[in-house]
Structure formats: C-alpha cells, structure tokens
Amino acid sequence: MHPEILRWRDAKGAVHSGIVPSDITPLRTAALAATLRSCQLFSGLPPGDLDAIAAFSVLRTLSKDSYLFHEGDPSEGFYVVQKGAINVHRVSATGKEQVIYVFRPGESLAEASLASERGYPANARALESSSVVMVPKAPFLALIGRRPDLGLRMLGSMSQHLRVLVGLVEDLTLKDVETRFLNWLVKHCPRGAVGRVEIALGSTKRVLAAELGTSSETLSRTFAKLRDEELIEIDGSRLIVRDVDELQARFRKLLGEE
C-alpha cells in the first residue's frame, strides 16, 4: 500500500499537506474504527471493513470557533464527529448567519460533497473544542466502487440530512419566534412524555437563536415571557417544560388548530 497524501485547511485558511504512513499502528486504527462504528453510516459494517476505512482516515482537532471548512472549499472528504460540536451554517449577502444543523459525536457531515465538484455547500465551525475523523474523498470513492452497499448507505445518510433541511424550511415558515420556539420544544420532548420534562439545551443561546432564525435578544425575551407565564423554567443549560400537555396545547393554539 502506498502512503496517502492528504491536504487540509487550518482555521486561518492556510493549506497544509501530510502523509499517512502505510504502517499505521493497530491502536490508532482501532481508535478511529471505534469512532466510525459509533456513526449510523458505518454501524453494522464488519470489523475488517471498518479497519480498512480507518486505515486511510485522519483525526483532526479543532479549537473553539475554528473552521473545519468554508463554503466553496474543494471537498477533501467527509467527517464523523468524535468529540464536541460542529455548527454547519450559511451566511446571507447581508451577513446574517443561518444555522443549518449542529452535528455532535457519532454524526457524519458533508457526505454530499463527495458527489459534487462545487466543493462544500456550507461553512462548518467548531462550537467548542472538538475532534473529527476525516474520511478522505479519493480512497473512499474507490472503496465504494468495490462495495456498492456502502454507496447505498451514503444515500441513506444524505436522505436523513435532506429531511433535516426540509424540517428547517418548515420551521422557518412558522409566523413568529414564539411559535418556532414552541415547535422546537415539542420536537425535543420525548415521545409520549407527560407532565414535567427536562431538556438539555446542548448549545448556546446564540446558536439556538440562529437555528430559529432570530436574534439572541429576541429569544431571551421569548424565554422570559414563557417563564413568566410558568410554561418553562431555565436552570443553567437545562430547560424544564412544566407540563407537556399544556405546551402542546399552546403550540396548537398558535397554529390556529384550536
């Protein structure tokens, strides 16, 4: 096996290159394979297949607010989050940032860039100190050529991302911030839950505001209003819905269904 030459862009946009040696240690391969195994895209693959993919994959670390890639950058491959959180977003002509999705450990991103010559379709930035496994484009496409079942897995993963985008569009068509936020709460309550429910916010207020298509200040006012009306409680990074049935009734009323 010949060494794989990889290139990547750091947070300041400088391009670097490096060689992945063919004699990768079993310990390193096992660690990367474990991360890949945690991802739905690779779940169920035989250990030999995971080891083969891990052998040409690369672990990258990012400090908080550093970029994994920018919109339009040539695709180097796709990524599986090992630790931290990656905010994928686009920026409008007026400079407004719209969060598409926040990827967390075990989730994969940028698979669609493998089939496009236009590069990455959005920006990806670390919300906190993070690490990702990069699966390089060329060797993975070569592997798919030999293993069509992996291609089907990729289609399934991209279909899931498409559903996320459709949900985002639907959410942004809701008429006001309160309705969008209640919709977010309803989606994050466990199915069949009753009474009091605790939800981990999992991101900063700024990121959640961007996901909802509003500002941090407007979201703060919405928090305060719902807290004053005793619908929710805020405790650090935890948000408590005091009564799920009441939350759902409020949401349906705002939608005009009651």
Residue frames as qw, qx, qy, qz and C-alpha x, y, z in Angstrom:
[[0.000, 0.889, 0.458, 0.000, 0.00, 0.00, 0.00],
 [0.407, 0.397, -0.023, 0.822, 1.36, 3.43, -0.96],
 [0.159, -0.371, -0.469, 0.786, 1.19, 6.30, 1.53],
 [0.110, 0.787, 0.565, 0.221, -1.88, 8.54, 1.15],
 [0.269, 0.036, -0.076, 0.960, -1.09, 12.25, 0.71],
 [0.106, -0.770, -0.629, 0.019, -3.73, 14.46, 2.31],
 [0.188, 0.272, -0.027, 0.944, -4.24, 18.21, 2.29],
 [0.253, -0.721, -0.634, 0.121, -6.27, 20.29, 4.70],
 [0.092, 0.654, 0.036, 0.750, -7.02, 23.91, 5.54],
 [0.353, -0.246, -0.639, 0.638, -6.48, 25.30, 9.02],
 [0.050, -0.771, -0.547, 0.322, -8.58, 27.92, 10.83],
 [0.074, -0.699, 0.116, 0.702, -6.67, 30.77, 9.14],
 [0.698, 0.655, 0.046, -0.286, -7.17, 29.33, 5.67],
 [0.036, 0.673, -0.710, -0.207, -3.58, 28.11, 5.18],
 [0.933, 0.182, -0.210, -0.228, -3.25, 24.85, 3.24],
 [0.350, -0.577, 0.736, -0.054, -1.16, 22.03, 4.73],
 [0.842, 0.231, -0.421, -0.247, -0.29, 18.57, 3.49],
 [0.421, -0.515, 0.714, -0.217, 0.87, 15.41, 5.11],
 [0.539, 0.220, -0.776, -0.242, 1.45, 11.73, 4.52],
 [0.818, -0.312, 0.265, -0.405, -0.48, 8.99, 6.21],
 [0.017, -0.482, 0.871, 0.093, 2.03, 6.14, 6.58],
 [0.716, 0.040, -0.569, -0.403, 1.06, 2.71, 5.32],
 [0.528, -0.047, -0.788, 0.313, 2.17, 1.09, 8.60],
 [0.402, -0.547, 0.072, -0.731, -0.47, 2.78, 10.77],
 [0.012, -0.200, 0.877, -0.438, -0.38, 1.29, 14.25],
 [0.317, -0.372, -0.853, -0.184, -3.19, -1.10, 15.19],
 [0.181, -0.486, -0.584, 0.624, -4.00, 1.05, 18.24],
 [0.113, 0.322, -0.095, -0.935, -4.61, 4.17, 16.12],
 [0.306, -0.074, -0.732, -0.604, -6.66, 2.21, 13.60],
 [0.284, -0.410, -0.855, 0.142, -8.76, 0.70, 16.38],
 [0.061, -0.461, -0.384, 0.797, -9.44, 4.15, 17.88],
 [0.240, 0.230, -0.327, -0.885, -10.57, 5.58, 14.54],
 [0.324, -0.165, -0.862, -0.353, -12.64, 2.47, 13.79],
 [0.157, -0.436, -0.764, 0.448, -14.41, 2.87, 17.15],
 [0.139, 0.425, 0.110, -0.888, -15.43, 6.42, 16.18],
 [0.320, 0.118, -0.623, -0.704, -16.63, 5.28, 12.77],
 [0.249, -0.246, -0.936, -0.017, -18.60, 2.45, 14.37],
 [0.008, 0.438, 0.581, -0.686, -20.49, 4.96, 16.52],
 [0.270, 0.328, -0.209, -0.881, -21.84, 6.59, 13.34],
 [0.734, 0.315, 0.458, -0.391, -25.07, 5.27, 11.82],
 [0.563, 0.671, -0.360, -0.322, -23.47, 5.37, 8.38],
 [0.358, 0.472, -0.804, 0.049, -20.99, 2.67, 9.41],
 [0.573, -0.244, 0.622, -0.475, -22.98, 0.77, 12.03],
 [0.901, 0.168, 0.325, -0.232, -23.18, -2.92, 11.25],
 [0.583, 0.677, -0.446, -0.051, -20.14, -2.97, 8.95],
 [0.948, -0.120, -0.194, 0.221, -17.80, -5.94, 9.52],
 [0.525, -0.760, 0.148, 0.354, -14.70, -5.11, 11.59],
 [0.650, -0.008, 0.435, 0.624, -12.46, -5.68, 8.56],
 [0.266, 0.723, 0.401, 0.496, -14.31, -3.02, 6.56],
 [0.297, -0.950, -0.097, -0.011, -14.13, -0.53, 9.42],
 [0.655, -0.511, 0.277, 0.483, -10.41, -1.15, 9.82],
 [0.563, 0.308, 0.446, 0.624, -9.89, -0.62, 6.08],
 [0.060, 0.875, 0.279, 0.390, -11.67, 2.75, 6.21],
 [0.510, -0.847, 0.030, 0.147, -9.91, 3.75, 9.43],
 [0.771, -0.151, 0.257, 0.563, -6.55, 2.97, 7.82],
 [0.388, 0.351, 0.289, 0.802, -6.87, 5.88, 5.40],
 [0.220, -0.877, -0.350, -0.245, -8.86, 8.21, 7.67],
 [0.397, 0.302, -0.318, 0.807, -7.35, 11.11, 9.61],
 [0.370, -0.709, -0.527, 0.288, -8.13, 12.52, 13.05],
 [0.222, 0.505, 0.019, 0.834, -8.38, 16.33, 13.15],
 [0.321, -0.575, -0.557, 0.506, -8.76, 18.53, 16.22],
 [0.101, 0.645, 0.244, 0.717, -10.28, 22.00, 16.25],
 [0.168, -0.174, -0.502, 0.830, -10.22, 24.69, 18.87],
 [0.151, 0.704, 0.603, -0.344, -13.41, 26.60, 19.69],
 [0.287, 0.846, 0.090, -0.440, -14.57, 28.85, 16.81],
 [0.135, -0.451, 0.690, 0.551, -12.06, 27.43, 14.31],
 [0.719, 0.401, -0.095, -0.561, -13.38, 26.38, 10.91],
 [0.729, -0.035, 0.673, 0.119, -13.42, 22.84, 9.60],
 [0.384, 0.226, 0.587, 0.676, -14.19, 24.16, 6.11],
 [0.191, 0.448, 0.097, -0.868, -15.73, 27.15, 4.36],
 [0.664, 0.578, 0.409, -0.242, -18.46, 27.23, 1.76],
 [0.576, 0.790, -0.176, -0.118, -16.94, 26.61, -1.68],
 [0.260, -0.637, 0.721, 0.080, -13.74, 24.97, -0.40],
 [0.599, 0.274, -0.698, -0.280, -12.76, 21.92, -2.51],
 [0.883, -0.345, 0.056, -0.312, -14.03, 18.75, -0.88],
 [0.063, 0.556, -0.818, 0.137, -11.32, 16.77, 0.90],
 [0.319, -0.122, -0.939, 0.036, -13.79, 14.20, 2.17],
 [0.532, -0.615, -0.271, -0.516, -16.50, 13.91, 4.78],
 [0.047, 0.425, -0.638, 0.640, -16.37, 13.86, 8.56],
 [0.659, -0.469, -0.583, -0.075, -17.56, 11.95, 11.61],
 [0.216, -0.757, 0.277, -0.551, -17.68, 13.93, 14.85],
 [0.635, -0.010, -0.701, 0.325, -15.70, 12.25, 17.61],
 [0.368, -0.492, -0.510, 0.602, -15.96, 14.95, 20.29],
 [0.065, -0.284, -0.032, 0.956, -17.50, 18.39, 20.63],
 [0.406, 0.689, 0.551, -0.240, -19.99, 20.09, 18.29],
 [0.297, -0.039, 0.481, 0.824, -19.77, 21.35, 14.71],
 [0.308, 0.668, 0.355, -0.577, -22.05, 24.17, 13.60],
 [0.363, 0.206, 0.650, 0.635, -22.88, 23.94, 9.87],
 [0.134, 0.770, 0.362, -0.508, -24.24, 27.23, 8.58],
 [0.459, 0.487, 0.378, 0.640, -24.53, 29.58, 5.64],
 [0.170, -0.508, -0.180, 0.825, -24.12, 33.35, 5.60],
 [0.394, 0.784, 0.479, 0.024, -26.52, 35.57, 3.65],
 [0.463, 0.557, 0.123, 0.678, -25.48, 38.51, 1.47],
 [0.239, -0.848, 0.000, -0.473, -26.33, 40.79, 4.40],
 [0.182, 0.487, -0.707, 0.481, -24.01, 38.86, 6.72],
 [0.715, -0.315, 0.286, -0.554, -26.72, 37.02, 8.65],
 [0.091, 0.287, -0.953, 0.015, -25.73, 33.53, 9.76],
 [0.821, -0.095, -0.049, -0.561, -28.33, 30.78, 9.42],
 [0.311, -0.345, 0.877, -0.124, -27.54, 27.59, 11.29],
 [0.659, 0.121, -0.572, -0.473, -28.48, 24.50, 9.30],
 [0.908, -0.303, -0.279, -0.080, -27.60, 21.90, 11.90],
 [0.214, -0.737, 0.597, -0.234, -25.28, 21.31, 14.85],
 [0.857, 0.148, -0.493, -0.040, -23.51, 17.96, 14.48],
 [0.519, -0.655, 0.459, -0.301, -22.49, 16.10, 17.62],
 [0.187, -0.425, 0.884, 0.048, -20.48, 12.92, 18.43],
 [0.481, 0.162, 0.861, -0.027, -21.45, 9.96, 16.26],
 [0.522, 0.745, 0.323, -0.259, -22.94, 12.10, 13.48],
 [0.577, 0.033, 0.465, 0.671, -21.50, 12.45, 9.97],
 [0.228, 0.850, 0.162, -0.447, -21.47, 15.54, 7.80],
 [0.153, 0.720, -0.427, -0.526, -20.52, 16.71, 4.29],
 [0.617, 0.045, 0.768, 0.167, -21.14, 13.36, 2.59],
 [0.559, 0.746, 0.346, -0.105, -22.90, 15.13, -0.30],
 [0.059, 0.874, -0.359, -0.321, -19.67, 16.93, -1.20],
 [0.537, -0.241, 0.758, 0.280, -18.22, 13.60, -2.39],
 [0.509, 0.459, 0.691, 0.229, -20.54, 13.67, -5.40],
 [0.211, 0.953, 0.208, -0.056, -20.09, 17.35, -6.26],
 [0.656, 0.267, 0.022, 0.705, -17.37, 19.32, -7.99],
 [0.048, -0.827, -0.122, -0.547, -18.57, 22.55, -6.36],
 [0.238, 0.301, -0.615, 0.689, -16.94, 21.89, -3.02],
 [0.138, -0.342, -0.795, 0.482, -18.57, 22.18, 0.37],
 [0.058, -0.637, -0.552, -0.535, -22.06, 23.73, 0.22],
 [0.420, -0.864, -0.157, -0.228, -21.83, 25.48, 3.61],
 [0.125, 0.658, -0.563, 0.484, -19.47, 26.51, 6.40],
 [0.835, -0.365, -0.411, 0.030, -18.55, 24.30, 9.36],
 [0.068, 0.654, -0.435, 0.615, -17.20, 25.76, 12.61],
 [0.520, -0.176, -0.765, 0.338, -16.41, 24.18, 15.97],
 [0.396, -0.772, -0.192, -0.458, -18.69, 25.47, 18.72],
 [0.636, -0.699, 0.317, -0.075, -16.30, 24.10, 21.33],
 [0.099, -0.564, 0.804, 0.157, -13.03, 22.19, 21.40],
 [0.887, 0.237, 0.172, -0.357, -13.78, 19.33, 19.02],
 [0.215, -0.390, 0.824, 0.351, -12.27, 16.43, 17.13],
 [0.798, 0.407, 0.073, -0.439, -13.48, 14.81, 13.92],
 [0.614, -0.123, 0.701, 0.341, -12.43, 11.86, 11.79],
 [0.421, 0.622, -0.258, -0.608, -11.94, 12.89, 8.17],
 [0.760, 0.154, 0.619, 0.125, -12.68, 10.15, 5.64],
 [0.075, -0.478, 0.432, 0.761, -10.73, 11.26, 2.53],
 [0.651, 0.488, 0.038, -0.580, -12.63, 11.52, -0.73],
 [0.475, 0.519, -0.636, -0.317, -10.43, 9.62, -3.21],
 [0.098, 0.183, -0.973, 0.104, -9.84, 6.37, -1.29],
 [0.423, 0.225, 0.683, -0.552, -13.43, 6.25, -0.05],
 [0.646, 0.498, -0.089, -0.572, -14.87, 6.67, -3.55],
 [0.372, 0.415, -0.811, -0.175, -12.53, 3.93, -4.72],
 [0.145, -0.026, 0.926, -0.349, -13.85, 1.71, -1.93],
 [0.573, 0.370, 0.361, -0.635, -17.45, 2.46, -2.90],
 [0.537, 0.486, -0.505, -0.470, -16.58, 1.34, -6.43],
 [0.313, 0.192, -0.930, 0.030, -15.75, -2.07, -4.99],
 [0.065, -0.292, -0.860, 0.415, -18.51, -2.06, -2.38],
 [0.173, -0.419, -0.448, -0.770, -21.85, -0.77, -3.79],
 [0.484, -0.619, -0.617, 0.054, -23.55, -1.42, -0.43],
 [0.383, -0.388, -0.234, 0.805, -21.54, 1.48, 1.02],
 [0.003, -0.154, -0.349, -0.924, -22.96, 3.71, -1.71],
 [0.408, -0.556, -0.625, -0.366, -26.47, 2.79, -0.57],
 [0.506, -0.547, -0.460, 0.484, -25.52, 3.67, 2.99],
 [0.238, -0.129, 0.049, 0.961, -24.32, 7.06, 1.78],
 [0.209, -0.382, -0.513, -0.739, -27.67, 7.68, 0.05],
 [0.507, -0.608, -0.611, 0.012, -29.47, 6.85, 3.28],
 [0.450, -0.421, -0.270, 0.739, -27.31, 9.28, 5.24],
 [0.080, 0.029, 0.242, 0.967, -27.83, 12.07, 2.71],
 [0.324, -0.517, -0.635, -0.474, -31.58, 11.41, 2.77],
 [0.489, -0.607, -0.514, 0.357, -31.53, 11.96, 6.52],
 [0.288, -0.274, -0.020, 0.917, -29.73, 15.28, 6.04],
 [0.097, -0.285, -0.507, -0.807, -32.35, 16.25, 3.44],
 [0.413, -0.636, -0.644, -0.104, -35.12, 15.58, 5.96],
 [0.423, -0.500, -0.297, 0.695, -33.32, 17.92, 8.38],
 [0.124, -0.055, 0.251, 0.958, -33.24, 20.64, 5.73],
 [0.263, -0.465, -0.638, -0.554, -36.93, 20.17, 4.91],
 [0.467, -0.639, -0.562, 0.238, -37.72, 20.43, 8.62],
 [0.339, -0.325, -0.087, 0.878, -35.66, 23.61, 8.84],
 [0.053, -0.193, -0.435, -0.878, -37.60, 25.19, 5.96],
 [0.400, -0.578, -0.662, -0.260, -40.90, 24.20, 7.58],
 [0.472, -0.548, -0.439, 0.533, -39.83, 25.64, 10.92],
 [0.238, -0.202, 0.062, 0.948, -38.79, 28.96, 9.40],
 [0.153, -0.380, -0.554, -0.725, -42.21, 29.36, 7.74],
 [0.354, -0.630, -0.654, 0.223, -43.88, 29.49, 11.16],
 [0.105, 0.870, 0.263, 0.404, -45.09, 33.03, 11.70],
 [0.180, -0.885, 0.244, -0.354, -43.22, 34.17, 14.84],
 [0.242, 0.500, -0.758, 0.342, -40.35, 33.33, 17.16],
 [0.530, -0.232, 0.597, -0.556, -42.57, 32.07, 19.97],
 [0.911, 0.217, 0.063, -0.346, -44.26, 29.57, 17.63],
 [0.673, 0.518, -0.520, 0.094, -40.91, 28.41, 16.26],
 [0.020, -0.470, 0.747, -0.470, -39.50, 28.01, 19.77],
 [0.719, -0.091, 0.461, -0.512, -42.55, 26.07, 20.99],
 [0.886, 0.371, -0.201, -0.193, -42.21, 23.86, 17.91],
 [0.398, 0.543, -0.683, 0.282, -38.56, 23.25, 18.88],
 [0.361, -0.331, 0.676, -0.550, -39.62, 22.34, 22.41],
 [0.872, 0.103, 0.182, -0.443, -42.32, 19.95, 21.22],
 [0.793, 0.457, -0.402, -0.025, -39.82, 18.17, 18.95],
 [0.289, 0.480, -0.714, 0.419, -37.33, 17.80, 21.80],
 [0.625, -0.289, 0.469, -0.553, -39.80, 16.35, 24.30],
 [0.134, -0.141, 0.977, 0.087, -39.62, 12.53, 24.45],
 [0.465, -0.137, -0.611, -0.626, -42.39, 10.81, 22.54],
 [0.619, -0.426, -0.645, -0.138, -45.31, 10.02, 24.83],
 [0.313, 0.008, -0.532, 0.787, -43.97, 12.18, 27.67],
 [0.325, -0.767, -0.458, -0.310, -46.44, 13.64, 30.16],
 [0.549, -0.787, -0.175, 0.221, -46.13, 16.19, 32.93],
 [0.183, -0.911, 0.293, 0.225, -42.76, 17.77, 33.70],
 [0.896, 0.308, 0.099, 0.305, -39.93, 17.25, 31.17],
 [0.351, -0.776, 0.278, 0.444, -36.29, 18.35, 31.29],
 [0.758, 0.612, 0.101, 0.203, -34.49, 19.24, 28.03],
 [0.589, -0.433, 0.197, 0.654, -30.74, 19.79, 27.72],
 [0.323, 0.867, -0.013, -0.378, -30.23, 22.90, 25.62],
 [0.860, 0.083, 0.366, 0.346, -26.99, 21.45, 24.24],
 [0.492, 0.427, 0.195, 0.734, -25.84, 24.74, 22.69],
 [0.157, -0.220, -0.250, 0.930, -25.51, 28.41, 23.46],
 [0.291, 0.688, 0.486, -0.454, -28.47, 30.75, 23.26],
 [0.155, 0.638, -0.356, -0.665, -26.81, 32.42, 20.28],
 [0.002, 0.138, -0.911, -0.387, -26.71, 29.13, 18.34],
 [0.179, 0.459, 0.854, -0.166, -30.29, 28.24, 19.24],
 [0.229, 0.720, 0.177, -0.631, -31.40, 31.72, 18.17],
 [0.136, 0.472, -0.609, -0.622, -29.68, 31.26, 14.83],
 [0.088, 0.126, 0.976, 0.155, -31.38, 27.88, 14.37],
 [0.160, 0.641, 0.694, -0.286, -34.73, 29.58, 14.98],
 [0.329, 0.537, 0.397, 0.668, -33.94, 32.41, 12.59],
 [0.245, -0.927, -0.210, -0.190, -33.91, 35.17, 15.20],
 [0.229, 0.668, -0.448, 0.548, -31.56, 37.16, 17.45],
 [0.441, -0.085, -0.755, 0.478, -30.31, 36.26, 20.93],
 [0.127, -0.012, 0.330, -0.935, -32.14, 39.28, 22.34],
 [0.632, -0.070, -0.271, -0.723, -35.48, 38.24, 20.83],
 [0.694, -0.086, -0.714, -0.010, -35.02, 34.68, 22.04],
 [0.239, -0.006, -0.649, 0.722, -34.20, 35.95, 25.55],
 [0.388, -0.036, 0.132, -0.911, -37.44, 37.93, 25.58],
 [0.737, -0.058, -0.499, -0.452, -39.33, 34.81, 24.47],
 [0.521, -0.025, -0.769, 0.369, -37.69, 32.80, 27.27],
 [0.007, -0.006, 0.486, -0.874, -38.68, 35.47, 29.80],
 [0.555, -0.063, -0.148, -0.816, -42.28, 35.62, 28.56],
 [0.770, -0.082, -0.590, -0.228, -42.79, 31.85, 28.73],
 [0.422, -0.007, -0.710, 0.563, -41.06, 31.71, 32.12],
 [0.208, -0.057, 0.306, -0.927, -43.32, 34.47, 33.48],
 [0.714, -0.039, -0.226, -0.661, -46.32, 32.51, 32.21],
 [0.569, -0.349, 0.695, -0.267, -44.95, 29.47, 34.09],
 [0.900, 0.358, -0.100, -0.228, -44.75, 27.34, 30.96],
 [0.815, 0.304, -0.349, 0.350, -40.99, 26.75, 31.25],
 [0.540, -0.812, 0.160, 0.152, -38.12, 27.08, 33.72],
 [0.613, 0.654, -0.354, 0.266, -34.45, 27.75, 32.92],
 [0.720, -0.650, 0.231, 0.071, -31.72, 26.22, 35.06],
 [0.379, -0.539, 0.605, 0.446, -28.29, 26.78, 33.53],
 [0.159, 0.278, -0.749, -0.580, -28.04, 24.57, 30.46],
 [0.052, 0.303, 0.951, -0.022, -31.30, 22.82, 31.32],
 [0.373, -0.094, -0.156, -0.910, -34.74, 23.87, 30.17],
 [0.114, 0.192, 0.927, -0.301, -37.74, 22.45, 32.03],
 [0.380, -0.271, -0.484, -0.740, -41.18, 22.18, 30.46],
 [0.311, -0.156, 0.630, -0.694, -43.58, 22.29, 33.39],
 [0.647, 0.264, 0.627, -0.344, -46.40, 20.47, 31.60],
 [0.225, -0.087, 0.758, 0.606, -46.05, 18.83, 28.18],
 [0.173, 0.603, 0.770, 0.117, -49.81, 18.77, 27.54],
 [0.006, -0.881, -0.224, 0.416, -50.04, 22.50, 28.23],
 [0.217, -0.505, 0.492, 0.675, -47.05, 23.13, 25.94],
 [0.221, 0.171, 0.834, 0.476, -48.65, 21.17, 23.09],
 [0.107, 0.768, 0.625, -0.091, -52.00, 22.91, 23.59],
 [0.090, -0.810, 0.040, 0.578, -50.27, 26.31, 23.46],
 [0.223, -0.287, 0.668, 0.649, -48.47, 25.34, 20.26],
 [0.198, 0.434, 0.829, 0.292, -51.66, 24.11, 18.57],
 [0.034, 0.851, 0.417, -0.319, -53.41, 27.35, 19.52],
 [0.132, -0.676, 0.297, 0.661, -50.64, 29.43, 17.96],
 [0.175, -0.050, 0.807, 0.561, -51.00, 27.37, 14.80],
 [0.479, 0.092, -0.108, -0.866, -54.73, 28.10, 14.78],
 [0.412, -0.033, -0.886, -0.212, -55.69, 24.47, 15.31],
 [0.249, -0.447, -0.789, 0.340, -57.70, 25.16, 18.44]]
